[in-house]
Amino acid sequence: MGRQIITKNDVAKIKAEFQALAQFRQQQGAVAGAPGAVPEVGEDQYKDKLLKFIPADIIAENVVSQFVKRSPRPIVVAAAGNYGDQELAYPARFGDVLAIGSITSTDVLSSGCNRETKDQAENPYRNHFVLPGGESDPARPEPVLTSAGGQNWSGTSFAAGFASGLIARLLGTIGMQHFGFDAFVDGLRQSADKNLPNYSMAEHGNGLMHA
C-alpha cells in the first residue's frame, strides 16, 4: 500500500499543523471568524475530529490494508463507479480490492462505467471484473430494478452486488476450511469470460465473472 496506517504520531503531527494553520489565519485575518487554535481535547476525541479532514480514499486504504493482514483474508468487493472516468472509483481502485464494472444485457460496457488498467500505485490492475448492471442512458435504458415510485436503477453498485452473491455461493460450495485468498481470486481470474464484444483490459478487466 502507498500510505501507512494512521498512528498516534500522525495524529499529533496533523494536530500541530492544524494549530499552526489556525494561528496563521488569525494573524493574517484570512478567514473571518477563524479559530485561534484547535481546541484542546483528548486524543481519541481529536482523532474523531481528524477523520472529518481525511479524504475518504485514505480512510478506505487504511481499512483495506488492515484486511490484508487478517487470516483468513477477507474478500473486499467494490463498485468501479458510474462517472465514465478513465480510472476506477475508490475503494475499487485499490489493487487488493475486487473491482466490479457493469455490462448490459448485450454484454457491452454500461455507458457510464469507469474503466482503468492500473491500480492506485500505478501497477497493472489484476482484480477487475464485470457483471450485469444495466444501462442508465435515457436513450436506451435498461434498469436492473424499478422502485415502487417508478424510479429506474442501474449501475456498478448492482454489478458489485451480483459479484458478492456469486462469491458467497462459491465460498459456500468449497467451504471456508479450504479457502485461500490468492488461490480463490486466481480461480476467479482463470474462469472469467473474455468473450465479450469489443473486449479490452481497461473496460472489462479479467472479463465476466463466473461461478
N, C-alpha and C positions, 0 to 999 in steps of 0.2 A: 504494500500500500504506500501511496505517496505521502500521506500525512500520518502523524503519530497519534496515539491515544491522548486525550486531554488530561494532563496531570495537575496536581496541586501547584507545581511550579508555574505551569502555563497559566493557571487562574491568577496567580499572584502577579505575573508579568503583565497580563492583559489588564488587570485591575489598575496597576500603576500607570499603564498607558492611558486608560480612560481618565484617571485623575489628572494626569498631565494635560490631556486634551481639554478637559473641562476648565482647568485653571487658565490655559491659554485663551480659550474662548471668552472667559470672564474678563481677562485683561484687555483683549482686543475688542470686546463688545461685538463680536461677530454674530452671535446668536442671541436674540432677545430672550431674556429670562433663563439663560443657560445656567445650570447649577455651578457652584464654585468647585465642587469636588463630588466624587462618587460617595454616597452615604456609607458610613462605616457600619457594616453588617457582618454577621457570621459568615464563615467561608461557604457553608452549604447554601445559605441564603443568596450569597453573591453568585455562586455557581448557577443557581436557578435563574438569577437575573441575567447572567452572562449568556445563557443559552439563547436569549432573545436576540443577541447581537451576532450569533454564529450562523453563517449560511447553512441552509438545510443540507447541502451536499457534504459539508464537513461532518455534521452530525451523523448522516447516513453512512459515511465511510468509516467512522469510528465504530458504529454498530456492526457493520459488516465485518470489519477486521476482528471484532470480538468473536463473531460466529465462526470464523475460520479456525480459531484455536480450540473450539469445542470438539468433544468426541462423544457420540458420533457427530460429525459436522452437519449442521442444518443446510437444507437447500433453500436458497432465497430466490424467489421469483418476482420479477418486476416488469411493469409495462414499459415499452420502448418510448411511448409518447405520441401525441397526436397533433404535432405542430408543423409537420412537414420539414423538420430540421435535418441538416446533414450531420447530426450527432444524436446519440441516444439520450433520453432524459435521465436524470438522477432519480433513483439509485441504479437504474438499469445499465448505466454506463460503466459501472464498476466491473472489473474483469471476473470477480468471484460470484457475480450475480447472474442468474439465468434471465436474459433479456428477451422479452416476447413482443414481436411485432404482429401486425394484423393483416390478414388477407381476406378477400371477398369470396363469395361462393364460386367464382370463376378462377380462383387461385392466383389472382393478381394482387399486388400490394395495395392496401387501402390508401386512398389518395392523401390523407393527412399523416400517414405513419412515418415516424422518424426513421432514419437509416444511418448506418455507420459501419466502418470496418475496424476501428481501433477503440480500445478502452480508455479510461481516464488517464492512464500512464503512457498512452500512445503506443501500446503494444497491440498486436493483432488480436481482435476480439474472437474468442473461441466459443462463447456460450450464448450466441444469438440464434433464436429460432422464430418461426412464425406459426400462428394458429388462426382459426377463423375469428374475425372481429367485425365483419360487416363493412358498410360504407356510409359515410356521412355527407357525401356530396349531394346537394339538393337535386341535381340533375339526374342522379342515378342512386337514390337512397336505398340502403339495404340494412335495415335495423336488425340488431341481434334480439332486441325485445322492444316492446312498446308499453309504456306505463298506462295506468288506468285513465290518466288525463290526456292520453293521445300523444305523449312525447316519445319520439323515437330515440333509441340509444344504441350506440355502436362505438368501436374503438379498441385500442390496445389493452385497456383495462379488462375488457371482456375476454380478449385473447389470453391474457395472463391468467384469468380465472379458469379458462379451459385447461391451460397448461398445469395449473396447480392440481386440478382434479385428476388429470392424466397421470401426473407424477404420484399422487396419493394412491391411485389404483395400482400402479406398478410396484410401489413400496409394499402395499398390502399383499401383492402376489408373491414377491420374493421374500418378504419377511425382514424385519429390521435386524435380525441376528445375522443376516447375510449381506447387509448393506455396507457399502464402502463408497464414499462420496465420489472419488476420482473414477472408479470403475463404472459407477452408475451413470454419471454425467457423460462419460466417454461412450457408454452404450446408447445414450440419447443422441449423441452426435452421429454415431455409426448408423442408427436406424432412421434418422431423419431423411425425408424425401426431398431431393433437389429437383425432381422432375416437375418444375413449375414454369409457367410462361415467363419468358424473359428473366430467368433466374440470374441473380447476381449476389455476391457475398455481402455487399453493402446493404442490399434491400432485404434479403432473406436469410442471411447468416448460414447456419447449417441446413436450413430448409424447414419443411413442415414436420413438426414433432409428431412422433408416432408412439403408440403404446407397444 
